[in-house]
Amino acid sequence: MSDDVGDAEAVSQTPVAQRAVESVAAGVDVVLTVSPADAAPISPALADRAGGDEAFARRVTESAGRVLALGEWFGQLTC
C-alpha cells in the first residue's frame, strides 16, 4: 500500500498519475491519495500502461486478486 501519492513532496515534480503507475510497477497493490483531483488521472494512467504493457497488465491483475482475496478473508465480499 502506498502513502498518499498526491502529497509526496520529494517527488512533487512528477505527475500524480506517473507516481501511481511507478508505484504499482514497483509492487504496490493499493495506491492511496486523499485528493479527488489527484485520484481522477490515476485509473486512466494505470489502464493506459496496462493496455500497452503485458507484464504491467499481469501485475495489475495480480494486485487486484490480492486485494479481493483480502476483502474476502475479512468477509467484505458478498458476491
PyMOL Python script that loads the backbone (N, CA, C, O; Angstrom):
from pymol import cmd

cmd.read_pdbstr("""\
ATOM      1  N   MET A   1       0.854  -1.166   0.000  1.00  0.00           N
ATOM      2  CA  MET A   1       0.000   0.000   0.000  1.00  0.00           C
ATOM      3  C   MET A   1       0.900   1.228   0.000  1.00  0.00           C
ATOM      4  O   MET A   1       1.879   1.302   0.742  1.00  0.00           O
ATOM      5  N   SER A   2       0.553   2.176  -0.836  1.00  0.00           N
ATOM      6  CA  SER A   2       1.349   3.397  -0.903  1.00  0.00           C
ATOM      7  C   SER A   2       0.935   4.381   0.181  1.00  0.00           C
ATOM      8  O   SER A   2      -0.106   4.232   0.821  1.00  0.00           O
ATOM      9  N   ASP A   3       1.756   5.362   0.364  1.00  0.00           N
ATOM     10  CA  ASP A   3       1.379   6.542   1.124  1.00  0.00           C
ATOM     11  C   ASP A   3       0.596   7.422   0.143  1.00  0.00           C
ATOM     12  O   ASP A   3       0.384   7.015  -1.000  1.00  0.00           O
ATOM     13  N   ASP A   4       0.174   8.580   0.547  1.00  0.00           N
ATOM     14  CA  ASP A   4      -0.574   9.496  -0.324  1.00  0.00           C
ATOM     15  C   ASP A   4       0.317   9.943  -1.481  1.00  0.00           C
ATOM     16  O   ASP A   4       1.235  10.740  -1.286  1.00  0.00           O
ATOM     17  N   VAL A   5       0.048   9.432  -2.689  1.00  0.00           N
ATOM     18  CA  VAL A   5       0.882   9.784  -3.840  1.00  0.00           C
ATOM     19  C   VAL A   5       0.697  11.234  -4.262  1.00  0.00           C
ATOM     20  O   VAL A   5       1.548  11.785  -4.960  1.00  0.00           O
ATOM     21  N   GLY A   6      -0.385  11.853  -3.856  1.00  0.00           N
ATOM     22  CA  GLY A   6      -0.616  13.249  -4.204  1.00  0.00           C
ATOM     23  C   GLY A   6       0.106  14.216  -3.305  1.00  0.00           C
ATOM     24  O   GLY A   6       0.264  15.386  -3.655  1.00  0.00           O
ATOM     25  N   ASP A   7       0.548  13.754  -2.153  1.00  0.00           N
ATOM     26  CA  ASP A   7       1.165  14.636  -1.176  1.00  0.00           C
ATOM     27  C   ASP A   7       2.616  14.230  -0.912  1.00  0.00           C
ATOM     28  O   ASP A   7       3.114  14.332   0.210  1.00  0.00           O
ATOM     29  N   ALA A   8       3.267  13.778  -1.951  1.00  0.00           N
ATOM     30  CA  ALA A   8       4.645  13.315  -1.820  1.00  0.00           C
ATOM     31  C   ALA A   8       5.595  14.434  -2.228  1.00  0.00           C
ATOM     32  O   ALA A   8       5.893  14.609  -3.409  1.00  0.00           O
ATOM     33  N   GLU A   9       6.060  15.176  -1.256  1.00  0.00           N
ATOM     34  CA  GLU A   9       6.897  16.355  -1.507  1.00  0.00           C
ATOM     35  C   GLU A   9       8.178  16.005  -2.269  1.00  0.00           C
ATOM     36  O   GLU A   9       8.601  16.757  -3.148  1.00  0.00           O
ATOM     37  N   ALA A  10       8.785  14.886  -1.942  1.00  0.00           N
ATOM     38  CA  ALA A  10      10.064  14.525  -2.554  1.00  0.00           C
ATOM     39  C   ALA A  10       9.974  14.327  -4.065  1.00  0.00           C
ATOM     40  O   ALA A  10      10.963  14.494  -4.778  1.00  0.00           O
ATOM     41  N   VAL A  11       8.783  13.970  -4.549  1.00  0.00           N
ATOM     42  CA  VAL A  11       8.603  13.745  -5.992  1.00  0.00           C
ATOM     43  C   VAL A  11       7.533  14.676  -6.568  1.00  0.00           C
ATOM     44  O   VAL A  11       6.830  14.323  -7.515  1.00  0.00           O
ATOM     45  N   SER A  12       7.424  15.849  -5.990  1.00  0.00           N
ATOM     46  CA  SER A  12       6.356  16.776  -6.387  1.00  0.00           C
ATOM     47  C   SER A  12       6.454  17.219  -7.845  1.00  0.00           C
ATOM     48  O   SER A  12       5.470  17.706  -8.402  1.00  0.00           O
ATOM     49  N   GLN A  13       7.604  17.062  -8.468  1.00  0.00           N
ATOM     50  CA  GLN A  13       7.750  17.438  -9.879  1.00  0.00           C
ATOM     51  C   GLN A  13       7.249  16.344 -10.823  1.00  0.00           C
ATOM     52  O   GLN A  13       7.136  16.571 -12.028  1.00  0.00           O
ATOM     53  N   THR A  14       6.951  15.166 -10.285  1.00  0.00           N
ATOM     54  CA  THR A  14       6.446  14.050 -11.084  1.00  0.00           C
ATOM     55  C   THR A  14       4.926  14.043 -11.019  1.00  0.00           C
ATOM     56  O   THR A  14       4.367  14.100  -9.924  1.00  0.00           O
ATOM     57  N   PRO A  15       4.233  13.975 -12.169  1.00  0.00           N
ATOM     58  CA  PRO A  15       2.769  13.965 -12.148  1.00  0.00           C
ATOM     59  C   PRO A  15       2.223  12.808 -11.296  1.00  0.00           C
ATOM     60  O   PRO A  15       2.803  11.723 -11.248  1.00  0.00           O
ATOM     61  N   VAL A  16       1.108  13.069 -10.636  1.00  0.00           N
ATOM     62  CA  VAL A  16       0.498  12.088  -9.732  1.00  0.00           C
ATOM     63  C   VAL A  16       0.222  10.772 -10.445  1.00  0.00           C
ATOM     64  O   VAL A  16       0.485   9.709  -9.883  1.00  0.00           O
ATOM     65  N   ALA A  17      -0.296  10.813 -11.651  1.00  0.00           N
ATOM     66  CA  ALA A  17      -0.603   9.578 -12.384  1.00  0.00           C
ATOM     67  C   ALA A  17       0.665   8.759 -12.618  1.00  0.00           C
ATOM     68  O   ALA A  17       0.643   7.533 -12.507  1.00  0.00           O
ATOM     69  N   GLN A  18       1.760   9.429 -12.940  1.00  0.00           N
ATOM     70  CA  GLN A  18       3.030   8.724 -13.149  1.00  0.00           C
ATOM     71  C   GLN A  18       3.522   8.115 -11.845  1.00  0.00           C
ATOM     72  O   GLN A  18       4.058   7.007 -11.841  1.00  0.00           O
ATOM     73  N   ARG A  19       3.345   8.826 -10.742  1.00  0.00           N
ATOM     74  CA  ARG A  19       3.733   8.281  -9.433  1.00  0.00           C
ATOM     75  C   ARG A  19       2.965   6.999  -9.155  1.00  0.00           C
ATOM     76  O   ARG A  19       3.535   6.019  -8.676  1.00  0.00           O
ATOM     77  N   ALA A  20       1.670   7.008  -9.456  1.00  0.00           N
ATOM     78  CA  ALA A  20       0.833   5.829  -9.216  1.00  0.00           C
ATOM     79  C   ALA A  20       1.288   4.653 -10.070  1.00  0.00           C
ATOM     80  O   ALA A  20       1.419   3.534  -9.575  1.00  0.00           O
ATOM     81  N   VAL A  21       1.528   4.906 -11.346  1.00  0.00           N
ATOM     82  CA  VAL A  21       1.973   3.837 -12.252  1.00  0.00           C
ATOM     83  C   VAL A  21       3.308   3.273 -11.778  1.00  0.00           C
ATOM     84  O   VAL A  21       3.492   2.056 -11.750  1.00  0.00           O
ATOM     85  N   GLU A  22       4.226   4.135 -11.413  1.00  0.00           N
ATOM     86  CA  GLU A  22       5.536   3.674 -10.948  1.00  0.00           C
ATOM     87  C   GLU A  22       5.411   2.901  -9.632  1.00  0.00           C
ATOM     88  O   GLU A  22       6.160   1.954  -9.396  1.00  0.00           O
ATOM     89  N   SER A  23       4.477   3.298  -8.786  1.00  0.00           N
ATOM     90  CA  SER A  23       4.259   2.588  -7.527  1.00  0.00           C
ATOM     91  C   SER A  23       3.770   1.170  -7.777  1.00  0.00           C
ATOM     92  O   SER A  23       4.271   0.219  -7.177  1.00  0.00           O
ATOM     93  N   VAL A  24       2.796   1.031  -8.662  1.00  0.00           N
ATOM     94  CA  VAL A  24       2.278  -0.302  -8.982  1.00  0.00           C
ATOM     95  C   VAL A  24       3.359  -1.145  -9.650  1.00  0.00           C
ATOM     96  O   VAL A  24       3.506  -2.327  -9.337  1.00  0.00           O
ATOM     97  N   ALA A  25       4.106  -0.553 -10.556  1.00  0.00           N
ATOM     98  CA  ALA A  25       5.192  -1.285 -11.216  1.00  0.00           C
ATOM     99  C   ALA A  25       6.228  -1.775 -10.205  1.00  0.00           C
ATOM    100  O   ALA A  25       6.863  -2.810 -10.406  1.00  0.00           O
ATOM    101  N   ALA A  26       6.390  -1.025  -9.125  1.00  0.00           N
ATOM    102  CA  ALA A  26       7.363  -1.393  -8.092  1.00  0.00           C
ATOM    103  C   ALA A  26       6.824  -2.404  -7.083  1.00  0.00           C
ATOM    104  O   ALA A  26       7.567  -2.885  -6.228  1.00  0.00           O
ATOM    105  N   GLY A  27       5.521  -2.729  -7.180  1.00  0.00           N
ATOM    106  CA  GLY A  27       4.973  -3.755  -6.304  1.00  0.00           C
ATOM    107  C   GLY A  27       3.849  -3.333  -5.392  1.00  0.00           C
ATOM    108  O   GLY A  27       3.348  -4.151  -4.619  1.00  0.00           O
ATOM    109  N   VAL A  28       3.436  -2.080  -5.456  1.00  0.00           N
ATOM    110  CA  VAL A  28       2.338  -1.605  -4.613  1.00  0.00           C
ATOM    111  C   VAL A  28       1.023  -2.174  -5.133  1.00  0.00           C
ATOM    112  O   VAL A  28       0.771  -2.146  -6.338  1.00  0.00           O
ATOM    113  N   ASP A  29       0.185  -2.690  -4.241  1.00  0.00           N
ATOM    114  CA  ASP A  29      -1.123  -3.223  -4.629  1.00  0.00           C
ATOM    115  C   ASP A  29      -2.231  -2.184  -4.519  1.00  0.00           C
ATOM    116  O   ASP A  29      -3.201  -2.236  -5.276  1.00  0.00           O
ATOM    117  N   VAL A  30      -2.106  -1.252  -3.598  1.00  0.00           N
ATOM    118  CA  VAL A  30      -3.140  -0.238  -3.361  1.00  0.00           C
ATOM    119  C   VAL A  30      -2.471   1.134  -3.364  1.00  0.00           C
ATOM    120  O   VAL A  30      -1.581   1.402  -2.556  1.00  0.00           O
ATOM    121  N   VAL A  31      -2.903   1.995  -4.274  1.00  0.00           N
ATOM    122  CA  VAL A  31      -2.369   3.352  -4.370  1.00  0.00           C
ATOM    123  C   VAL A  31      -3.337   4.290  -3.659  1.00  0.00           C
ATOM    124  O   VAL A  31      -4.527   4.325  -3.974  1.00  0.00           O
ATOM    125  N   LEU A  32      -2.819   5.047  -2.700  1.00  0.00           N
ATOM    126  CA  LEU A  32      -3.660   5.949  -1.920  1.00  0.00           C
ATOM    127  C   LEU A  32      -3.443   7.400  -2.322  1.00  0.00           C
ATOM    128  O   LEU A  32      -2.328   7.811  -2.640  1.00  0.00           O
ATOM    129  N   THR A  33      -4.522   8.165  -2.302  1.00  0.00           N
ATOM    130  CA  THR A  33      -4.471   9.611  -2.387  1.00  0.00           C
ATOM    131  C   THR A  33      -5.692  10.155  -1.684  1.00  0.00           C
ATOM    132  O   THR A  33      -6.756   9.537  -1.722  1.00  0.00           O
ATOM    133  N   VAL A  34      -5.559  11.287  -1.049  1.00  0.00           N
ATOM    134  CA  VAL A  34      -6.676  11.861  -0.310  1.00  0.00           C
ATOM    135  C   VAL A  34      -7.433  12.902  -1.119  1.00  0.00           C
ATOM    136  O   VAL A  34      -8.529  13.308  -0.733  1.00  0.00           O
ATOM    137  N   SER A  35      -6.870  13.332  -2.222  1.00  0.00           N
ATOM    138  CA  SER A  35      -7.484  14.376  -3.032  1.00  0.00           C
ATOM    139  C   SER A  35      -8.226  13.797  -4.232  1.00  0.00           C
ATOM    140  O   SER A  35      -7.624  13.097  -5.046  1.00  0.00           O
ATOM    141  N   PRO A  36      -9.536  14.079  -4.357  1.00  0.00           N
ATOM    142  CA  PRO A  36     -10.265  13.614  -5.542  1.00  0.00           C
ATOM    143  C   PRO A  36      -9.643  14.110  -6.848  1.00  0.00           C
ATOM    144  O   PRO A  36      -9.660  13.398  -7.852  1.00  0.00           O
ATOM    145  N   ALA A  37      -9.103  15.305  -6.839  1.00  0.00           N
ATOM    146  CA  ALA A  37      -8.469  15.834  -8.054  1.00  0.00           C
ATOM    147  C   ALA A  37      -7.235  15.017  -8.425  1.00  0.00           C
ATOM    148  O   ALA A  37      -6.951  14.827  -9.608  1.00  0.00           O
ATOM    149  N   ASP A  38      -6.508  14.537  -7.433  1.00  0.00           N
ATOM    150  CA  ASP A  38      -5.347  13.687  -7.707  1.00  0.00           C
ATOM    151  C   ASP A  38      -5.773  12.292  -8.143  1.00  0.00           C
ATOM    152  O   ASP A  38      -5.083  11.653  -8.937  1.00  0.00           O
ATOM    153  N   ALA A  39      -6.904  11.815  -7.631  1.00  0.00           N
ATOM    154  CA  ALA A  39      -7.363  10.467  -7.955  1.00  0.00           C
ATOM    155  C   ALA A  39      -7.837  10.343  -9.404  1.00  0.00           C
ATOM    156  O   ALA A  39      -7.684   9.288 -10.019  1.00  0.00           O
ATOM    157  N   ALA A  40      -8.403  11.401  -9.939  1.00  0.00           N
ATOM    158  CA  ALA A  40      -9.006  11.350 -11.278  1.00  0.00           C
ATOM    159  C   ALA A  40      -8.078  10.810 -12.360  1.00  0.00           C
ATOM    160  O   ALA A  40      -8.531   9.986 -13.154  1.00  0.00           O
ATOM    161  N   PRO A  41      -6.824  11.210 -12.448  1.00  0.00           N
ATOM    162  CA  PRO A  41      -5.982  10.713 -13.547  1.00  0.00           C
ATOM    163  C   PRO A  41      -5.345   9.344 -13.300  1.00  0.00           C
ATOM    164  O   PRO A  41      -4.735   8.776 -14.207  1.00  0.00           O
ATOM    165  N   ILE A  42      -5.479   8.814 -12.095  1.00  0.00           N
ATOM    166  CA  ILE A  42      -4.766   7.575 -11.768  1.00  0.00           C
ATOM    167  C   ILE A  42      -5.308   6.364 -12.525  1.00  0.00           C
ATOM    168  O   ILE A  42      -4.535   5.640 -13.153  1.00  0.00           O
ATOM    169  N   SER A  43      -6.602   6.132 -12.480  1.00  0.00           N
ATOM    170  CA  SER A  43      -7.165   4.953 -13.158  1.00  0.00           C
ATOM    171  C   SER A  43      -6.875   4.947 -14.652  1.00  0.00           C
ATOM    172  O   SER A  43      -6.441   3.924 -15.182  1.00  0.00           O
ATOM    173  N   PRO A  44      -7.105   6.071 -15.354  1.00  0.00           N
ATOM    174  CA  PRO A  44      -6.770   6.074 -16.788  1.00  0.00           C
ATOM    175  C   PRO A  44      -5.283   5.811 -17.047  1.00  0.00           C
ATOM    176  O   PRO A  44      -4.935   5.142 -18.020  1.00  0.00           O
ATOM    177  N   ALA A  45      -4.414   6.327 -16.191  1.00  0.00           N
ATOM    178  CA  ALA A  45      -2.975   6.102 -16.381  1.00  0.00           C
ATOM    179  C   ALA A  45      -2.620   4.631 -16.199  1.00  0.00           C
ATOM    180  O   ALA A  45      -1.827   4.075 -16.960  1.00  0.00           O
ATOM    181  N   LEU A  46      -3.212   4.007 -15.186  1.00  0.00           N
ATOM    182  CA  LEU A  46      -2.964   2.573 -14.976  1.00  0.00           C
ATOM    183  C   LEU A  46      -3.503   1.757 -16.146  1.00  0.00           C
ATOM    184  O   LEU A  46      -2.838   0.835 -16.617  1.00  0.00           O
ATOM    185  N   ALA A  47      -4.699   2.089 -16.616  1.00  0.00           N
ATOM    186  CA  ALA A  47      -5.293   1.366 -17.749  1.00  0.00           C
ATOM    187  C   ALA A  47      -4.485   1.565 -19.023  1.00  0.00           C
ATOM    188  O   ALA A  47      -4.289   0.621 -19.788  1.00  0.00           O
ATOM    189  N   ASP A  48      -4.015   2.783 -19.255  1.00  0.00           N
ATOM    190  CA  ASP A  48      -3.204   3.047 -20.444  1.00  0.00           C
ATOM    191  C   ASP A  48      -1.919   2.236 -20.433  1.00  0.00           C
ATOM    192  O   ASP A  48      -1.546   1.631 -21.438  1.00  0.00           O
ATOM    193  N   ARG A  49      -1.252   2.229 -19.299  1.00  0.00           N
ATOM    194  CA  ARG A  49       0.001   1.463 -19.190  1.00  0.00           C
ATOM    195  C   ARG A  49      -0.273  -0.026 -19.355  1.00  0.00           C
ATOM    196  O   ARG A  49       0.473  -0.724 -20.042  1.00  0.00           O
ATOM    197  N   ALA A  50      -1.338  -0.513 -18.727  1.00  0.00           N
ATOM    198  CA  ALA A  50      -1.674  -1.941 -18.830  1.00  0.00           C
ATOM    199  C   ALA A  50      -2.037  -2.321 -20.260  1.00  0.00           C
ATOM    200  O   ALA A  50      -1.750  -3.433 -20.703  1.00  0.00           O
ATOM    201  N   GLY A  51      -2.665  -1.400 -20.979  1.00  0.00           N
ATOM    202  CA  GLY A  51      -3.044  -1.676 -22.367  1.00  0.00           C
ATOM    203  C   GLY A  51      -1.861  -1.838 -23.299  1.00  0.00           C
ATOM    204  O   GLY A  51      -1.968  -2.497 -24.333  1.00  0.00           O
ATOM    205  N   GLY A  52      -0.736  -1.244 -22.942  1.00  0.00           N
ATOM    206  CA  GLY A  52       0.432  -1.324 -23.808  1.00  0.00           C
ATOM    207  C   GLY A  52       1.590  -2.120 -23.240  1.00  0.00           C
ATOM    208  O   GLY A  52       2.656  -2.183 -23.852  1.00  0.00           O
ATOM    209  N   ASP A  53       1.399  -2.723 -22.092  1.00  0.00           N
ATOM    210  CA  ASP A  53       2.491  -3.425 -21.415  1.00  0.00           C
ATOM    211  C   ASP A  53       1.931  -4.676 -20.754  1.00  0.00           C
ATOM    212  O   ASP A  53       1.316  -4.610 -19.689  1.00  0.00           O
ATOM    213  N   GLU A  54       2.152  -5.814 -21.398  1.00  0.00           N
ATOM    214  CA  GLU A  54       1.570  -7.074 -20.918  1.00  0.00           C
ATOM    215  C   GLU A  54       2.038  -7.438 -19.511  1.00  0.00           C
ATOM    216  O   GLU A  54       1.249  -7.937 -18.708  1.00  0.00           O
ATOM    217  N   ALA A  55       3.286  -7.198 -19.212  1.00  0.00           N
ATOM    218  CA  ALA A  55       3.799  -7.515 -17.869  1.00  0.00           C
ATOM    219  C   ALA A  55       3.129  -6.625 -16.816  1.00  0.00           C
ATOM    220  O   ALA A  55       2.795  -7.090 -15.727  1.00  0.00           O
ATOM    221  N   PHE A  56       2.937  -5.358 -17.144  1.00  0.00           N
ATOM    222  CA  PHE A  56       2.268  -4.457 -16.211  1.00  0.00           C
ATOM    223  C   PHE A  56       0.811  -4.872 -16.036  1.00  0.00           C
ATOM    224  O   PHE A  56       0.285  -4.821 -14.924  1.00  0.00           O
ATOM    225  N   ALA A  57       0.164  -5.277 -17.103  1.00  0.00           N
ATOM    226  CA  ALA A  57      -1.231  -5.739 -17.019  1.00  0.00           C
ATOM    227  C   ALA A  57      -1.333  -6.945 -16.085  1.00  0.00           C
ATOM    228  O   ALA A  57      -2.267  -7.037 -15.288  1.00  0.00           O
ATOM    229  N   ARG A  58      -0.380  -7.865 -16.183  1.00  0.00           N
ATOM    230  CA  ARG A  58      -0.367  -9.022 -15.266  1.00  0.00           C
ATOM    231  C   ARG A  58      -0.176  -8.550 -13.833  1.00  0.00           C
ATOM    232  O   ARG A  58      -0.800  -9.074 -12.911  1.00  0.00           O
ATOM    233  N   ARG A  59       0.677  -7.572 -13.653  1.00  0.00           N
ATOM    234  CA  ARG A  59       0.940  -7.017 -12.316  1.00  0.00           C
ATOM    235  C   ARG A  59      -0.327  -6.432 -11.708  1.00  0.00           C
ATOM    236  O   ARG A  59      -0.616  -6.659 -10.533  1.00  0.00           O
ATOM    237  N   VAL A  60      -1.094  -5.672 -12.512  1.00  0.00           N
ATOM    238  CA  VAL A  60      -2.352  -5.083 -12.040  1.00  0.00           C
ATOM    239  C   VAL A  60      -3.356  -6.183 -11.702  1.00  0.00           C
ATOM    240  O   VAL A  60      -4.046  -6.104 -10.686  1.00  0.00           O
ATOM    241  N   THR A  61      -3.438  -7.200 -12.543  1.00  0.00           N
ATOM    242  CA  THR A  61      -4.348  -8.319 -12.298  1.00  0.00           C
ATOM    243  C   THR A  61      -3.972  -9.051 -11.011  1.00  0.00           C
ATOM    244  O   THR A  61      -4.843  -9.419 -10.223  1.00  0.00           O
ATOM    245  N   GLU A  62      -2.685  -9.258 -10.804  1.00  0.00           N
ATOM    246  CA  GLU A  62      -2.230  -9.905  -9.569  1.00  0.00           C
ATOM    247  C   GLU A  62      -2.577  -9.054  -8.348  1.00  0.00           C
ATOM    248  O   GLU A  62      -3.031  -9.577  -7.331  1.00  0.00           O
ATOM    249  N   SER A  63      -2.363  -7.751  -8.452  1.00  0.00           N
ATOM    250  CA  SER A  63      -2.697  -6.850  -7.343  1.00  0.00           C
ATOM    251  C   SER A  63      -4.182  -6.903  -7.028  1.00  0.00           C
ATOM    252  O   SER A  63      -4.575  -7.012  -5.867  1.00  0.00           O
ATOM    253  N   ALA A  64      -5.003  -6.827  -8.066  1.00  0.00           N
ATOM    254  CA  ALA A  64      -6.454  -6.872  -7.865  1.00  0.00           C
ATOM    255  C   ALA A  64      -6.853  -8.183  -7.180  1.00  0.00           C
ATOM    256  O   ALA A  64      -7.706  -8.194  -6.292  1.00  0.00           O
ATOM    257  N   GLY A  65      -6.234  -9.276  -7.597  1.00  0.00           N
ATOM    258  CA  GLY A  65      -6.524 -10.567  -6.973  1.00  0.00           C
ATOM    259  C   GLY A  65      -6.180 -10.581  -5.494  1.00  0.00           C
ATOM    260  O   GLY A  65      -6.941 -11.109  -4.682  1.00  0.00           O
ATOM    261  N   ARG A  66      -5.033 -10.002  -5.138  1.00  0.00           N
ATOM    262  CA  ARG A  66      -4.644  -9.960  -3.723  1.00  0.00           C
ATOM    263  C   ARG A  66      -5.594  -9.084  -2.913  1.00  0.00           C
ATOM    264  O   ARG A  66      -5.969  -9.439  -1.795  1.00  0.00           O
ATOM    265  N   VAL A  67      -5.979  -7.954  -3.467  1.00  0.00           N
ATOM    266  CA  VAL A  67      -6.890  -7.049  -2.757  1.00  0.00           C
ATOM    267  C   VAL A  67      -8.251  -7.715  -2.573  1.00  0.00           C
ATOM    268  O   VAL A  67      -8.839  -7.630  -1.494  1.00  0.00           O
ATOM    269  N   LEU A  68      -8.752  -8.369  -3.603  1.00  0.00           N
ATOM    270  CA  LEU A  68     -10.038  -9.066  -3.489  1.00  0.00           C
ATOM    271  C   LEU A  68      -9.956 -10.232  -2.503  1.00  0.00           C
ATOM    272  O   LEU A  68     -10.886 -10.453  -1.727  1.00  0.00           O
ATOM    273  N   ALA A  69      -8.861 -10.969  -2.529  1.00  0.00           N
ATOM    274  CA  ALA A  69      -8.696 -12.082  -1.589  1.00  0.00           C
ATOM    275  C   ALA A  69      -8.694 -11.583  -0.147  1.00  0.00           C
ATOM    276  O   ALA A  69      -9.277 -12.214   0.735  1.00  0.00           O
ATOM    277  N   LEU A  70      -8.049 -10.469   0.083  1.00  0.00           N
ATOM    278  CA  LEU A  70      -8.035  -9.893   1.426  1.00  0.00           C
ATOM    279  C   LEU A  70      -9.441  -9.458   1.852  1.00  0.00           C
ATOM    280  O   LEU A  70      -9.852  -9.675   2.992  1.00  0.00           O
ATOM    281  N   GLY A  71     -10.169  -8.843   0.917  1.00  0.00           N
ATOM    282  CA  GLY A  71     -11.541  -8.459   1.212  1.00  0.00           C
ATOM    283  C   GLY A  71     -12.415  -9.658   1.537  1.00  0.00           C
ATOM    284  O   GLY A  71     -13.258  -9.608   2.433  1.00  0.00           O
ATOM    285  N   GLU A  72     -12.200 -10.738   0.792  1.00  0.00           N
ATOM    286  CA  GLU A  72     -12.961 -11.961   1.048  1.00  0.00           C
ATOM    287  C   GLU A  72     -12.591 -12.535   2.416  1.00  0.00           C
ATOM    288  O   GLU A  72     -13.465 -12.974   3.163  1.00  0.00           O
ATOM    289  N   TRP A  73     -11.312 -12.533   2.740  1.00  0.00           N
ATOM    290  CA  TRP A  73     -10.857 -13.056   4.022  1.00  0.00           C
ATOM    291  C   TRP A  73     -11.494 -12.308   5.185  1.00  0.00           C
ATOM    292  O   TRP A  73     -11.797 -12.901   6.220  1.00  0.00           O
ATOM    293  N   PHE A  74     -11.696 -10.995   5.011  1.00  0.00           N
ATOM    294  CA  PHE A  74     -12.335 -10.182   6.047  1.00  0.00           C
ATOM    295  C   PHE A  74     -13.851 -10.187   5.947  1.00  0.00           C
ATOM    296  O   PHE A  74     -14.521  -9.473   6.693  1.00  0.00           O
ATOM    297  N   GLY A  75     -14.403 -10.984   5.036  1.00  0.00           N
ATOM    298  CA  GLY A  75     -15.849 -11.086   4.907  1.00  0.00           C
ATOM    299  C   GLY A  75     -16.507  -9.904   4.249  1.00  0.00           C
ATOM    300  O   GLY A  75     -17.695  -9.661   4.458  1.00  0.00           O
ATOM    301  N   GLN A  76     -15.747  -9.150   3.445  1.00  0.00           N
ATOM    302  CA  GLN A  76     -16.267  -7.952   2.813  1.00  0.00           C
ATOM    303  C   GLN A  76     -16.858  -8.207   1.425  1.00  0.00           C
ATOM    304  O   GLN A  76     -17.530  -7.332   0.878  1.00  0.00           O
ATOM    305  N   LEU A  77     -16.622  -9.378   0.849  1.00  0.00           N
ATOM    306  CA  LEU A  77     -17.188  -9.697  -0.465  1.00  0.00           C
ATOM    307  C   LEU A  77     -18.435 -10.542  -0.277  1.00  0.00           C
ATOM    308  O   LEU A  77     -18.403 -11.578   0.386  1.00  0.00           O
ATOM    309  N   THR A  78     -19.524 -10.093  -0.862  1.00  0.00           N
ATOM    310  CA  THR A  78     -20.774 -10.826  -0.699  1.00  0.00           C
ATOM    311  C   THR A  78     -21.274 -11.444  -2.002  1.00  0.00           C
ATOM    312  O   THR A  78     -22.343 -12.054  -2.027  1.00  0.00           O
ATOM    313  N   CYS A  79     -20.518 -11.294  -3.069  1.00  0.00           N
ATOM    314  CA  CYS A  79     -20.969 -11.877  -4.342  1.00  0.00           C
ATOM    315  C   CYS A  79     -20.159 -13.090  -4.715  1.00  0.00           C
ATOM    316  O   CYS A  79     -20.406 -13.701  -5.755  1.00  0.00           O
TER     317      CYS A  79
END
""", "prot")
cmd.dss("prot")
cmd.show_as("cartoon", "prot")
cmd.util.cbc("prot")
cmd.orient("prot")
